[in-house]
Amino acid sequence: MYEILDKINNPEDVRKLDYNKLKKLAEEIRAEIINVVSKTGGHLSSNLGSVELTLALHRSFNTPEDKLLWDVGHQIYPHKLITGRRELFHTIRQYKGISGFPNRDESKYDVLNTGHASTALSAALGMVVARDQKGEKHHIVAVVGDGSLTGGVALEALNQIGHHKRRIIIVLNDNKMSISPNVGAISKYLDYLQSGQFYVKTKEKIRTVVELIPAVGKKMVELAHEVEDKLKKLMVPGSFFEELGIRYVGPINGHDVKEMEEVFEKVKKCTRPVLVHVVTEKGKGYKPAEEKANWFHSSAPFDIKTGKFKKKNGAPSYSAVFSETLIELAKKDDKIIAITAAMPEGTGLIKFKETFPERYFDVGIAEQHGVEFAVGLALGGLKPVIALYSTFLQRAYDQIIHDVSLMDLPIVIGIDRAGAVSGDGPTHQGIYDIAYLNIVPNFIMMAPKDERELQNMLYAALKSEHPVTIRYPRAQGFGVPLKNEFEEIPIGKWEYLKEGKDGIIFAVGNRVYPAMEAALELKEEGIEIGVMNCRFIKPMDEEVLEKVAKKYKWILTVEDGVLKGGFGTSVDLYFREKKNFKIKIYSLGYPEEILPQGDTKTIHKLYGIDKHGIIKKVKEIKSRKRKLADFLKPS
Ligand SMILES: Cc1ncc(C[n+]2csc(CCOP(=O)(O)OP(=O)(O)O)c2C)c(N)n1
């Protein structure tokens, strides 16, 4: 029960509060976020940092008529709490619950669905052009973090925003952090802008300039532009934004609602693009998150008192095994270079950084650049290994085809979070990579059944002279013993795990264990099914395919990915071309639809790719065959 938050149904209620009550509301919002995220997991630090900013924005702007676009959208829990979703907040990130990101289907206050970084500025500019064309007058405000501002898409948008000089407000929420401390030259520049000395020196000048921005009148606007132009160099020496044609205002305190409101009121009158630089603290108000903002960025459930995460089992995650194996291999080969795109913790590569700081590169939220950077490293004779989440690798698709594939470069891509992912929902599902890489020449695609196989795959991948992807899920391993001695898996060779009678399951990656469990359970019922570990999605093991086709009547493929263009379709296509085989192919995977949000277990169950789903499908195939046999029997 919260004294104020419980009475807030929409931003109009927030607009009526005095500053004392607002302070209390901010405290209650933080308490509720900590309370819920400690149970559900979620983006804690960013949301604790955006509380006052959210309140100031909704008070200064007339939402939903004025449009608020949140970049990435992971920082909008306070926004959800004051836009009618208080009651449902405990369901956030759960199956059938509200989304952890903006969702247009959920609320009229959510303008742009997001999840991937750096898109809001482009979309906001598009909406500005649409608004102007229709003669509408509302404000369009895009909120972007300092991390996301470094993404290429955001920079491309700034380029166009500065060129068009239309009325748009950009709020830069700068907490010096991406997930980890922000990296790169732009980040250093923002640091300079908000350095204490500069802040004190320029604060008054900023107020003066903001006050000069006129309310009405073309002449006044021209006059103000003249004054602004004269003052801009004085105000922000060499300002990157000013040079682009975007009025820069700031830095201002992102935890002081009153100060932000004063500035927003002024910039609302500005007729050109304006960027308000707001300084916030990630994790504010919860000590463990303030101290370890990176670990609480996308937090697992935790104990509120101690700030300790609730762990599931002792086995290391695939990401950790990937990183630790890479470290071992890098000890013996100084050509190995590790790259992350702003995910040092998530990909586990933070450990590589600790061991080989000079051979580790965090390129920021810049997947395209990261892959192209790897291209250059490979051309220079080094062995780049880049770990990206499946969903973010989508950003680098052109580099994958135009450079890595066409030049057939030996680059290893660790595809982390491959398959369905828990909590984050549709924007983060790693279910497309098999399909979109399957068609790219020269790529070798691997998927380990467990953590030991991941070790051996990475070893084999680094010996290859071609591009290699290794896809693995966001999950703990099975507790299979790990070694620092590696076995080279022959490229394209599958692993025959169990013989069967008339049918065999072709399982990929994290579906191999469930397939084995299903086969063993079926065996107890007297149904003998074979199981193949199809550890190479590409190239396929043609020798095995031929053998299997001679022995079995049907194959059931199972993958944690989309059906169309997936591994199952590769198998189907293979036999379609070989007309002499009559083997029937069945496939389990995801249909062409947007997967719901939920935990992976629920999603796997829903689409029948878990043990039970596989058993059900095998029985279905067998009964279908039986029915057909009965039908064909001469009466
Ligand atoms: C294209 C893309 N790459 C990576 C991510 C993962 N990611 C989510 S939030 C985030 C950091 C964003 O930093 P910033 O914009 O400064 O927001 P903050 O969390 O600091 O408020 C990253 C890297 C993403 N969402 N999209």
Ligand as a Chemical Component Dictionary entry (heavy atoms), coordinates in Angstrom:
data_LIG
# 
_chem_comp.id                   LIG 
_chem_comp.type                 NON-POLYMER 
_chem_comp.pdbx_formal_charge   1 
_chem_comp.three_letter_code    LIG 
# 
loop_
_chem_comp_atom.comp_id 
_chem_comp_atom.atom_id 
_chem_comp_atom.alt_atom_id 
_chem_comp_atom.type_symbol 
_chem_comp_atom.charge 
_chem_comp_atom.model_Cartn_x 
_chem_comp_atom.model_Cartn_y 
_chem_comp_atom.model_Cartn_z 
_chem_comp_atom.pdbx_ordinal 
LIG C1  C1  C 0 21.174 -2.877 -30.471 1  
LIG C2  C2  C 0 21.277 -3.179 -29.009 2  
LIG N1  N1  N 0 22.452 -3.620 -28.507 3  
LIG C3  C3  C 0 22.543 -3.906 -27.200 4  
LIG C4  C4  C 0 21.478 -3.735 -26.367 5  
LIG C5  C5  C 0 21.564 -4.132 -24.915 6  
LIG N2  N2  N 1 21.399 -2.956 -24.047 7  
LIG C6  C6  C 0 20.234 -2.694 -23.438 8  
LIG S1  S1  S 0 20.289 -1.302 -22.538 9  
LIG C7  C7  C 0 21.893 -1.064 -22.920 10 
LIG C8  C8  C 0 22.615 0.105  -22.347 11 
LIG C9  C9  C 0 21.946 1.353  -22.670 12 
LIG O1  O1  O 0 22.632 2.406  -22.080 13 
LIG P1  P1  P 0 21.945 3.806  -21.983 14 
LIG O2  O2  O 0 21.268 4.116  -23.256 15 
LIG O3  O3  O 0 22.955 4.766  -21.512 16 
LIG O4  O4  O 0 20.803 3.591  -20.921 17 
LIG P2  P2  P 0 20.919 3.389  -19.318 18 
LIG O5  O5  O 0 20.592 1.966  -19.080 19 
LIG O6  O6  O 0 22.290 3.746  -18.903 20 
LIG O7  O7  O 0 19.901 4.277  -18.764 21 
LIG C10 C10 C 0 22.375 -2.061 -23.749 22 
LIG C11 C11 C 0 23.750 -2.149 -24.256 23 
LIG C12 C12 C 0 20.279 -3.282 -26.933 24 
LIG N3  N3  N 0 19.174 -3.142 -26.203 25 
LIG N4  N4  N 0 20.213 -3.013 -28.237 26 
# 
loop_
_chem_comp_bond.comp_id 
_chem_comp_bond.atom_id_1 
_chem_comp_bond.atom_id_2 
_chem_comp_bond.value_order 
_chem_comp_bond.pdbx_ordinal 
LIG C1  C2  SING 1  
LIG C2  N1  SING 2  
LIG C2  N4  DOUB 3  
LIG N1  C3  DOUB 4  
LIG C3  C4  SING 5  
LIG C4  C5  SING 6  
LIG C4  C12 DOUB 7  
LIG C5  N2  SING 8  
LIG N2  C6  DOUB 9  
LIG N2  C10 SING 10 
LIG C6  S1  SING 11 
LIG S1  C7  SING 12 
LIG C7  C8  SING 13 
LIG C7  C10 DOUB 14 
LIG C8  C9  SING 15 
LIG C9  O1  SING 16 
LIG O1  P1  SING 17 
LIG P1  O2  DOUB 18 
LIG P1  O3  SING 19 
LIG P1  O4  SING 20 
LIG O4  P2  SING 21 
LIG P2  O5  DOUB 22 
LIG P2  O6  SING 23 
LIG P2  O7  SING 24 
LIG C10 C11 SING 25 
LIG C12 N3  SING 26 
LIG C12 N4  SING 27 
# 
